[in-house]
Amino acid sequence: MIAFAASFIFVVLAEMGDKTQLLAMAFAAKYKAYQVLLAVFIATLLNHALAVVAGRALTTIIPLDVISFIAALSFVIFGLWTIRGDKLDGEDKGKSKFGPVLTVSIAFFLAEMGDKTQLATISLAVEYSNMLNVLMGTTLGMVVADAIGIILGIVMRKRIPEKSIKWFSAAIFVLFGLIGIHKVLSPKIDPIYTWIIISCIGTFAVAVAHRIATSKR
């Protein structure tokens, strides 16, 4: 259950301001909301199934401690990626001879390849041994996040600043990344060195976040 809850929360946060959430908002203007959400579910289930299998396969090749550290560090990176945000590169413009659900499913599957939510799913599959719960959690997280995106785009976009949502999501991601790093390092090295490393990574994350924020003004 912990794997499901963590996977759900992480993906909901990672999806805020992500390309696929923007894609959901764009497609919701062309198709019915339930068709878009069904397509998101289908595409995410297939895409994240590949990610979960890839994540578990890594644990048979690379020592688990090394993978856990990289996975924790990746959450810090995902947080900064959330602040930077994404833009659509024309995925919502193309016309298709397929129906709405298949059209959106294909677009989402391709847009999610190499995206931070797919990478986060790989990291979660490394962290937790329950592949099914990770898959279900990340898939439901995508559907919920994109449903929020559609609602924000249609009804509440003017009331809730997108920037505030991004910064909140990014902060949670970075926090859990630092907690994960502490969990990996604390049993292996002196606590002082552990906190020095965490402080350096945290300071670096703040500096990068500030640079990203100022570059957007």
BAZAFI-436180 format. One record per residue (C-alpha): residue number from 1; residue in three letters; chain; z, y, x. Coordinates in nm, 2 decimals. Layout:
% residues N
(pt NUM, ala, A, (Z, Y, X))
...
//
This chain:
% residues 217
(pt 1, met, A, (0.00, 0.00, 0.00))
(pt 2, ile, A, (0.07, 0.23, 0.29))
(pt 3, ala, A, (-0.28, 0.17, 0.43))
(pt 4, phe, A, (-0.43, 0.26, 0.08))
(pt 5, ala, A, (-0.22, 0.58, 0.04))
(pt 6, ala, A, (-0.28, 0.70, 0.40))
(pt 7, ser, A, (-0.65, 0.63, 0.37))
(pt 8, phe, A, (-0.68, 0.81, 0.04))
(pt 9, ile, A, (-0.49, 1.12, 0.16))
(pt 10, phe, A, (-0.67, 1.15, 0.49))
(pt 11, val, A, (-1.02, 1.12, 0.34))
(pt 12, val, A, (-0.94, 1.37, 0.06))
(pt 13, leu, A, (-0.83, 1.62, 0.33))
(pt 14, ala, A, (-1.12, 1.54, 0.56))
(pt 15, glu, A, (-1.37, 1.59, 0.28))
(pt 16, met, A, (-1.26, 1.95, 0.20))
(pt 17, gly, A, (-1.55, 2.17, 0.30))
(pt 18, asp, A, (-1.74, 1.87, 0.43))
(pt 19, lys, A, (-2.11, 1.84, 0.41))
(pt 20, thr, A, (-2.09, 1.56, 0.15))
(pt 21, gln, A, (-1.86, 1.77, -0.07))
(pt 22, leu, A, (-2.11, 2.06, -0.05))
(pt 23, leu, A, (-2.38, 1.80, -0.14))
(pt 24, ala, A, (-2.18, 1.70, -0.45))
(pt 25, met, A, (-2.15, 2.06, -0.56))
(pt 26, ala, A, (-2.52, 2.11, -0.51))
(pt 27, phe, A, (-2.62, 1.79, -0.70))
(pt 28, ala, A, (-2.38, 1.87, -0.98))
(pt 29, ala, A, (-2.60, 2.17, -1.06))
(pt 30, lys, A, (-2.90, 1.94, -1.11))
(pt 31, tyr, A, (-2.75, 1.63, -1.26))
(pt 32, lys, A, (-2.46, 1.53, -1.48))
(pt 33, ala, A, (-2.12, 1.52, -1.31))
(pt 34, tyr, A, (-2.05, 1.15, -1.39))
(pt 35, gln, A, (-2.39, 1.06, -1.24))
(pt 36, val, A, (-2.30, 1.24, -0.92))
(pt 37, leu, A, (-1.96, 1.08, -0.90))
(pt 38, leu, A, (-2.10, 0.73, -0.97))
(pt 39, ala, A, (-2.35, 0.78, -0.69))
(pt 40, val, A, (-2.07, 0.90, -0.45))
(pt 41, phe, A, (-1.87, 0.59, -0.53))
(pt 42, ile, A, (-2.17, 0.35, -0.46))
(pt 43, ala, A, (-2.28, 0.53, -0.14))
(pt 44, thr, A, (-1.92, 0.56, -0.01))
(pt 45, leu, A, (-1.83, 0.20, -0.08))
(pt 46, leu, A, (-2.13, 0.08, 0.12))
(pt 47, asn, A, (-2.10, 0.33, 0.40))
(pt 48, his, A, (-1.73, 0.29, 0.45))
(pt 49, ala, A, (-1.75, -0.09, 0.44))
(pt 50, leu, A, (-1.96, -0.06, 0.75))
(pt 51, ala, A, (-1.71, 0.18, 0.90))
(pt 52, val, A, (-1.41, -0.05, 0.83))
(pt 53, val, A, (-1.59, -0.35, 0.98))
(pt 54, ala, A, (-1.68, -0.14, 1.29))
(pt 55, gly, A, (-1.32, -0.02, 1.32))
(pt 56, arg, A, (-1.17, -0.37, 1.31))
(pt 57, ala, A, (-1.43, -0.50, 1.55))
(pt 58, leu, A, (-1.32, -0.24, 1.81))
(pt 59, thr, A, (-0.98, -0.39, 1.82))
(pt 60, thr, A, (-1.12, -0.72, 1.96))
(pt 61, ile, A, (-1.29, -0.53, 2.25))
(pt 62, ile, A, (-1.05, -0.25, 2.35))
(pt 63, pro, A, (-0.67, -0.27, 2.38))
(pt 64, leu, A, (-0.50, -0.17, 2.06))
(pt 65, asp, A, (-0.29, 0.10, 2.23))
(pt 66, val, A, (-0.59, 0.27, 2.37))
(pt 67, ile, A, (-0.77, 0.26, 2.03))
(pt 68, ser, A, (-0.46, 0.39, 1.85))
(pt 69, phe, A, (-0.44, 0.69, 2.09))
(pt 70, ile, A, (-0.81, 0.77, 2.05))
(pt 71, ala, A, (-0.77, 0.74, 1.67))
(pt 72, ala, A, (-0.47, 0.97, 1.67))
(pt 73, leu, A, (-0.66, 1.22, 1.89))
(pt 74, ser, A, (-0.96, 1.20, 1.66))
(pt 75, phe, A, (-0.74, 1.33, 1.37))
(pt 76, val, A, (-0.68, 1.65, 1.57))
(pt 77, ile, A, (-1.06, 1.68, 1.62))
(pt 78, phe, A, (-1.12, 1.61, 1.25))
(pt 79, gly, A, (-0.88, 1.90, 1.17))
(pt 80, leu, A, (-1.07, 2.14, 1.39))
(pt 81, trp, A, (-1.40, 2.01, 1.24))
(pt 82, thr, A, (-1.26, 2.09, 0.89))
(pt 83, ile, A, (-1.20, 2.45, 0.99))
(pt 84, arg, A, (-1.55, 2.48, 1.14))
(pt 85, gly, A, (-1.69, 2.34, 0.81))
(pt 86, asp, A, (-2.04, 2.21, 0.74))
(pt 87, lys, A, (-2.36, 2.34, 0.59))
(pt 88, leu, A, (-2.63, 2.16, 0.40))
(pt 89, asp, A, (-2.95, 2.09, 0.60))
(pt 90, gly, A, (-3.17, 2.05, 0.30))
(pt 91, glu, A, (-3.04, 1.72, 0.17))
(pt 92, asp, A, (-3.01, 1.86, -0.18))
(pt 93, lys, A, (-3.36, 2.00, -0.18))
(pt 94, gly, A, (-3.58, 1.69, -0.17))
(pt 95, lys, A, (-3.74, 1.55, -0.48))
(pt 96, ser, A, (-3.73, 1.18, -0.56))
(pt 97, lys, A, (-3.91, 0.94, -0.79))
(pt 98, phe, A, (-3.58, 0.75, -0.83))
(pt 99, gly, A, (-3.33, 0.82, -1.10))
(pt 100, pro, A, (-3.04, 1.06, -1.05))
(pt 101, val, A, (-2.78, 0.79, -0.95))
(pt 102, leu, A, (-3.01, 0.63, -0.69))
(pt 103, thr, A, (-3.13, 0.96, -0.56))
(pt 104, val, A, (-2.79, 1.10, -0.50))
(pt 105, ser, A, (-2.66, 0.76, -0.36))
(pt 106, ile, A, (-2.93, 0.76, -0.10))
(pt 107, ala, A, (-2.87, 1.12, 0.00))
(pt 108, phe, A, (-2.49, 1.06, 0.02))
(pt 109, phe, A, (-2.53, 0.75, 0.22))
(pt 110, leu, A, (-2.75, 0.92, 0.48))
(pt 111, ala, A, (-2.54, 1.24, 0.49))
(pt 112, glu, A, (-2.22, 1.03, 0.55))
(pt 113, met, A, (-2.36, 0.85, 0.85))
(pt 114, gly, A, (-2.18, 0.99, 1.15))
(pt 115, asp, A, (-1.99, 1.23, 0.93))
(pt 116, lys, A, (-1.62, 1.30, 0.99))
(pt 117, thr, A, (-1.51, 1.11, 0.69))
(pt 118, gln, A, (-1.69, 0.80, 0.81))
(pt 119, leu, A, (-1.54, 0.84, 1.16))
(pt 120, ala, A, (-1.20, 0.89, 1.00))
(pt 121, thr, A, (-1.25, 0.56, 0.81))
(pt 122, ile, A, (-1.32, 0.39, 1.14))
(pt 123, ser, A, (-1.00, 0.53, 1.28))
(pt 124, leu, A, (-0.80, 0.42, 0.98))
(pt 125, ala, A, (-0.94, 0.07, 1.00))
(pt 126, val, A, (-0.81, 0.06, 1.36))
(pt 127, glu, A, (-0.46, 0.19, 1.26))
(pt 128, tyr, A, (-0.41, -0.04, 0.97))
(pt 129, ser, A, (-0.49, -0.41, 0.95))
(pt 130, asn, A, (-0.56, -0.42, 0.57))
(pt 131, met, A, (-0.93, -0.36, 0.56))
(pt 132, leu, A, (-0.96, -0.38, 0.18))
(pt 133, asn, A, (-0.69, -0.12, 0.12))
(pt 134, val, A, (-0.85, 0.11, 0.38))
(pt 135, leu, A, (-1.19, 0.07, 0.21))
(pt 136, met, A, (-1.05, 0.13, -0.14))
(pt 137, gly, A, (-0.84, 0.42, -0.03))
(pt 138, thr, A, (-1.12, 0.60, 0.16))
(pt 139, thr, A, (-1.37, 0.53, -0.12))
(pt 140, leu, A, (-1.14, 0.67, -0.39))
(pt 141, gly, A, (-1.05, 0.96, -0.17))
(pt 142, met, A, (-1.42, 1.05, -0.14))
(pt 143, val, A, (-1.47, 1.03, -0.52))
(pt 144, val, A, (-1.16, 1.25, -0.59))
(pt 145, ala, A, (-1.25, 1.50, -0.32))
(pt 146, asp, A, (-1.60, 1.54, -0.45))
(pt 147, ala, A, (-1.48, 1.56, -0.80))
(pt 148, ile, A, (-1.26, 1.85, -0.69))
(pt 149, gly, A, (-1.56, 2.00, -0.52))
(pt 150, ile, A, (-1.76, 1.99, -0.84))
(pt 151, ile, A, (-1.47, 2.15, -1.03))
(pt 152, leu, A, (-1.43, 2.42, -0.77))
(pt 153, gly, A, (-1.80, 2.48, -0.77))
(pt 154, ile, A, (-1.83, 2.50, -1.15))
(pt 155, val, A, (-1.50, 2.64, -1.27))
(pt 156, met, A, (-1.25, 2.75, -1.01))
(pt 157, arg, A, (-1.44, 2.86, -0.70))
(pt 158, lys, A, (-1.35, 3.23, -0.75))
(pt 159, arg, A, (-0.98, 3.16, -0.80))
(pt 160, ile, A, (-0.91, 2.93, -0.51))
(pt 161, pro, A, (-1.04, 3.05, -0.17))
(pt 162, glu, A, (-1.23, 2.78, 0.01))
(pt 163, lys, A, (-1.09, 2.91, 0.34))
(pt 164, ser, A, (-0.73, 2.84, 0.23))
(pt 165, ile, A, (-0.81, 2.48, 0.13))
(pt 166, lys, A, (-0.98, 2.42, 0.47))
(pt 167, trp, A, (-0.69, 2.56, 0.67))
(pt 168, phe, A, (-0.44, 2.35, 0.47))
(pt 169, ser, A, (-0.64, 2.04, 0.51))
(pt 170, ala, A, (-0.69, 2.10, 0.88))
(pt 171, ala, A, (-0.32, 2.16, 0.95))
(pt 172, ile, A, (-0.23, 1.83, 0.78))
(pt 173, phe, A, (-0.49, 1.65, 0.99))
(pt 174, val, A, (-0.37, 1.80, 1.32))
(pt 175, leu, A, (-0.01, 1.73, 1.23))
(pt 176, phe, A, (-0.07, 1.36, 1.16))
(pt 177, gly, A, (-0.28, 1.34, 1.47))
(pt 178, leu, A, (0.01, 1.47, 1.68))
(pt 179, ile, A, (0.25, 1.23, 1.51))
(pt 180, gly, A, (0.02, 0.94, 1.59))
(pt 181, ile, A, (-0.01, 1.05, 1.96))
(pt 182, his, A, (0.38, 1.06, 1.98))
(pt 183, lys, A, (0.40, 0.72, 1.82))
(pt 184, val, A, (0.17, 0.57, 2.09))
(pt 185, leu, A, (0.31, 0.75, 2.40))
(pt 186, ser, A, (0.68, 0.76, 2.33))
(pt 187, pro, A, (0.75, 0.39, 2.40))
(pt 188, lys, A, (0.55, 0.40, 2.72))
(pt 189, ile, A, (0.63, 0.72, 2.91))
(pt 190, asp, A, (0.93, 0.96, 2.95))
(pt 191, pro, A, (1.00, 1.17, 2.63))
(pt 192, ile, A, (0.96, 1.49, 2.83))
(pt 193, tyr, A, (0.61, 1.40, 2.94))
(pt 194, thr, A, (0.53, 1.29, 2.58))
(pt 195, trp, A, (0.63, 1.63, 2.44))
(pt 196, ile, A, (0.44, 1.81, 2.72))
(pt 197, ile, A, (0.12, 1.62, 2.63))
(pt 198, ile, A, (0.17, 1.68, 2.26))
(pt 199, ser, A, (0.24, 2.05, 2.33))
(pt 200, cys, A, (-0.07, 2.09, 2.54))
(pt 201, ile, A, (-0.29, 1.92, 2.27))
(pt 202, gly, A, (-0.13, 2.13, 2.00))
(pt 203, thr, A, (-0.18, 2.45, 2.19))
(pt 204, phe, A, (-0.54, 2.36, 2.26))
(pt 205, ala, A, (-0.60, 2.28, 1.89))
(pt 206, val, A, (-0.45, 2.62, 1.80))
(pt 207, ala, A, (-0.66, 2.80, 2.05))
(pt 208, val, A, (-0.98, 2.63, 1.94))
(pt 209, ala, A, (-0.89, 2.70, 1.57))
(pt 210, his, A, (-0.84, 3.06, 1.65))
(pt 211, arg, A, (-1.17, 3.07, 1.84))
(pt 212, ile, A, (-1.35, 2.91, 1.54))
(pt 213, ala, A, (-1.19, 3.15, 1.30))
(pt 214, thr, A, (-1.27, 3.47, 1.50))
(pt 215, ser, A, (-1.63, 3.36, 1.56))
(pt 216, lys, A, (-1.68, 3.34, 1.18))
(pt 217, arg, A, (-1.58, 3.70, 1.12))
//
